[in-house]
């Protein structure tokens, strides 16, 4: 009797697996049919556009949150200008004539 139930369970399991495989094959066939006449160059362009749009949105969110990272070259230029100003300031004070 237990062999009967084991065979029945095995048969039902195999039938379920068979049905699931048929469903998967039908979905794959539907996907192949819809993508058969798809222009892949256009898909690649859209993918690039979406990447650029995503980067723009991230940059905007960072600005809104106050976390925008600055361009390193701009930071270096600012440091160079500060260094020039600091070097000029002592020279101006040393050119003064002191009485004595």
Phi and psi in degrees as GROMACS dihedral restraints (atoms count N, CA, C in turn):
[ dihedral_restraints ]
;  ai    aj    ak    al  type     phi  dphi    fc
    3     4     5     6     1   -68.2    20    10
    4     5     6     7     1   -29.4    20    10
    6     7     8     9     1   -65.4    20    10
    7     8     9    10     1   -36.1    20    10
    9    10    11    12     1   -62.1    20    10
   10    11    12    13     1   -46.3    20    10
   12    13    14    15     1   -67.3    20    10
   13    14    15    16     1   -35.2    20    10
   15    16    17    18     1   -65.9    20    10
   16    17    18    19     1   -44.5    20    10
   18    19    20    21     1   -66.5    20    10
   19    20    21    22     1   -37.7    20    10
   21    22    23    24     1   -64.3    20    10
   22    23    24    25     1   -44.6    20    10
   24    25    26    27     1   -63.7    20    10
   25    26    27    28     1   -43.0    20    10
   27    28    29    30     1   -62.8    20    10
   28    29    30    31     1   -42.0    20    10
   30    31    32    33     1   -64.7    20    10
   31    32    33    34     1   -44.2    20    10
   33    34    35    36     1   -64.1    20    10
   34    35    36    37     1   -41.6    20    10
   36    37    38    39     1   -62.0    20    10
   37    38    39    40     1   -44.3    20    10
   39    40    41    42     1   -64.1    20    10
   40    41    42    43     1   -38.1    20    10
   42    43    44    45     1   -64.4    20    10
   43    44    45    46     1   -41.8    20    10
   45    46    47    48     1   -64.0    20    10
   46    47    48    49     1   -42.7    20    10
   48    49    50    51     1   -63.8    20    10
   49    50    51    52     1   -41.1    20    10
   51    52    53    54     1   -62.1    20    10
   52    53    54    55     1   -44.2    20    10
   54    55    56    57     1   -64.2    20    10
   55    56    57    58     1   -42.4    20    10
   57    58    59    60     1   -64.0    20    10
   58    59    60    61     1   -37.1    20    10
   60    61    62    63     1   -65.4    20    10
   61    62    63    64     1   -40.4    20    10
   63    64    65    66     1   -63.2    20    10
   64    65    66    67     1   -40.8    20    10
   66    67    68    69     1   -63.8    20    10
   67    68    69    70     1   -43.1    20    10
   69    70    71    72     1   -63.1    20    10
   70    71    72    73     1   -42.8    20    10
   72    73    74    75     1   -63.9    20    10
   73    74    75    76     1   -38.4    20    10
   75    76    77    78     1   -64.5    20    10
   76    77    78    79     1   -41.3    20    10
   78    79    80    81     1   -66.2    20    10
   79    80    81    82     1   -40.0    20    10
   81    82    83    84     1   -65.3    20    10
   82    83    84    85     1   -41.9    20    10
   84    85    86    87     1   -62.3    20    10
   85    86    87    88     1   -41.2    20    10
   87    88    89    90     1   -64.2    20    10
   88    89    90    91     1   -41.1    20    10
   90    91    92    93     1   -64.5    20    10
   91    92    93    94     1   -43.9    20    10
   93    94    95    96     1   -63.0    20    10
   94    95    96    97     1   -38.4    20    10
   96    97    98    99     1   -67.4    20    10
   97    98    99   100     1   -39.3    20    10
   99   100   101   102     1   -75.3    20    10
  100   101   102   103     1   -29.9    20    10
  102   103   104   105     1   -95.7    20    10
  103   104   105   106     1     5.8    20    10
  105   106   107   108     1   -65.1    20    10
  106   107   108   109     1   -43.4    20    10
  108   109   110   111     1  -103.8    20    10
  109   110   111   112     1    25.6    20    10
  111   112   113   114     1   -81.6    20    10
  112   113   114   115     1   136.9    20    10
  114   115   116   117     1   -85.8    20    10
  115   116   117   118     1   105.8    20    10
  117   118   119   120     1   -70.8    20    10
  118   119   120   121     1   -25.4    20    10
  120   121   122   123     1   -67.0    20    10
  121   122   123   124     1   -39.7    20    10
  123   124   125   126     1   -65.9    20    10
  124   125   126   127     1   -38.3    20    10
  126   127   128   129     1   -62.7    20    10
  127   128   129   130     1   -41.1    20    10
  129   130   131   132     1   -64.4    20    10
  130   131   132   133     1   -40.8    20    10
  132   133   134   135     1   -64.4    20    10
  133   134   135   136     1   -41.7    20    10
  135   136   137   138     1   -64.1    20    10
  136   137   138   139     1   -37.9    20    10
  138   139   140   141     1   -63.0    20    10
  139   140   141   142     1   -42.0    20    10
  141   142   143   144     1   -64.5    20    10
  142   143   144   145     1   -41.0    20    10
  144   145   146   147     1   -63.7    20    10
  145   146   147   148     1   -40.1    20    10
  147   148   149   150     1   -65.2    20    10
  148   149   150   151     1   -38.6    20    10
  150   151   152   153     1   -62.7    20    10
  151   152   153   154     1   -43.1    20    10
  153   154   155   156     1   -65.2    20    10
  154   155   156   157     1   -40.6    20    10
  156   157   158   159     1   -64.7    20    10
  157   158   159   160     1   -39.6    20    10
  159   160   161   162     1   -63.0    20    10
  160   161   162   163     1   -42.7    20    10
  162   163   164   165     1   -64.0    20    10
  163   164   165   166     1   -39.9    20    10
  165   166   167   168     1   -63.9    20    10
  166   167   168   169     1   -42.1    20    10
  168   169   170   171     1   -65.7    20    10
  169   170   171   172     1   -40.8    20    10
  171   172   173   174     1   -63.3    20    10
  172   173   174   175     1   -41.7    20    10
  174   175   176   177     1   -62.7    20    10
  175   176   177   178     1   -42.4    20    10
  177   178   179   180     1   -64.0    20    10
  178   179   180   181     1   -43.1    20    10
  180   181   182   183     1   -62.5    20    10
  181   182   183   184     1   -39.4    20    10
  183   184   185   186     1   -65.1    20    10
  184   185   186   187     1   -38.3    20    10
  186   187   188   189     1   -64.9    20    10
  187   188   189   190     1   -42.4    20    10
  189   190   191   192     1   -62.5    20    10
  190   191   192   193     1   -40.5    20    10
  192   193   194   195     1   -80.9    20    10
  193   194   195   196     1    -5.9    20    10
  195   196   197   198     1    76.7    20    10
  196   197   198   199     1    22.6    20    10
  198   199   200   201     1  -113.2    20    10
  199   200   201   202     1    21.1    20    10
  201   202   203   204     1   -65.7    20    10
  202   203   204   205     1   122.6    20    10
  204   205   206   207     1   -81.1    20    10
  205   206   207   208     1   138.9    20    10
  207   208   209   210     1   -85.9    20    10
  208   209   210   211     1   160.1    20    10
  210   211   212   213     1   -70.1    20    10
  211   212   213   214     1   128.4    20    10
  213   214   215   216     1   -60.4    20    10
  214   215   216   217     1   -33.2    20    10
  216   217   218   219     1   -67.0    20    10
  217   218   219   220     1   -35.3    20    10
  219   220   221   222     1   -67.7    20    10
  220   221   222   223     1   -39.8    20    10
  222   223   224   225     1   -63.5    20    10
  223   224   225   226     1   -40.5    20    10
  225   226   227   228     1   -66.5    20    10
  226   227   228   229     1   -38.5    20    10
  228   229   230   231     1   -64.3    20    10
  229   230   231   232     1   -41.1    20    10
  231   232   233   234     1   -63.4    20    10
  232   233   234   235     1   -40.2    20    10
  234   235   236   237     1   -66.4    20    10
  235   236   237   238     1   -38.6    20    10
  237   238   239   240     1   -64.8    20    10
  238   239   240   241     1   -40.3    20    10
  240   241   242   243     1   -65.5    20    10
  241   242   243   244     1   -40.5    20    10
  243   244   245   246     1   -64.1    20    10
  244   245   246   247     1   -38.8    20    10
  246   247   248   249     1   -65.7    20    10
  247   248   249   250     1   -40.7    20    10
  249   250   251   252     1   -63.2    20    10
  250   251   252   253     1   -43.8    20    10
  252   253   254   255     1   -64.7    20    10
  253   254   255   256     1   -38.0    20    10
  255   256   257   258     1   -69.9    20    10
  256   257   258   259     1   -34.9    20    10
  258   259   260   261     1   -73.3    20    10
  259   260   261   262     1   -31.9    20    10
  261   262   263   264     1   -74.7    20    10
  262   263   264   265     1   -37.9    20    10
  264   265   266   267     1   -60.4    20    10
  265   266   267   268     1   -44.8    20    10
  267   268   269   270     1   -66.3    20    10
  268   269   270   271     1   -32.9    20    10
  270   271   272   273     1   -65.4    20    10
  271   272   273   274     1   -36.4    20    10
  273   274   275   276     1   -66.9    20    10
  274   275   276   277     1   -38.7    20    10
  276   277   278   279     1   -74.0    20    10
  277   278   279   280     1   -28.7    20    10
  279   280   281   282     1   -78.3    20    10
  280   281   282   283     1   -18.2    20    10
  282   283   284   285     1   -80.5    20    10
  283   284   285   286     1    -8.0    20    10
  285   286   287   288     1   -71.4    20    10
  286   287   288   289     1   143.4    20    10
  288   289   290   291     1   -87.1    20    10
  289   290   291   292     1   126.6    20    10
  291   292   293   294     1   -98.8    20    10
  292   293   294   295     1   137.7    20    10
  294   295   296   297     1   -85.6    20    10
  295   296   297   298     1   151.7    20    10
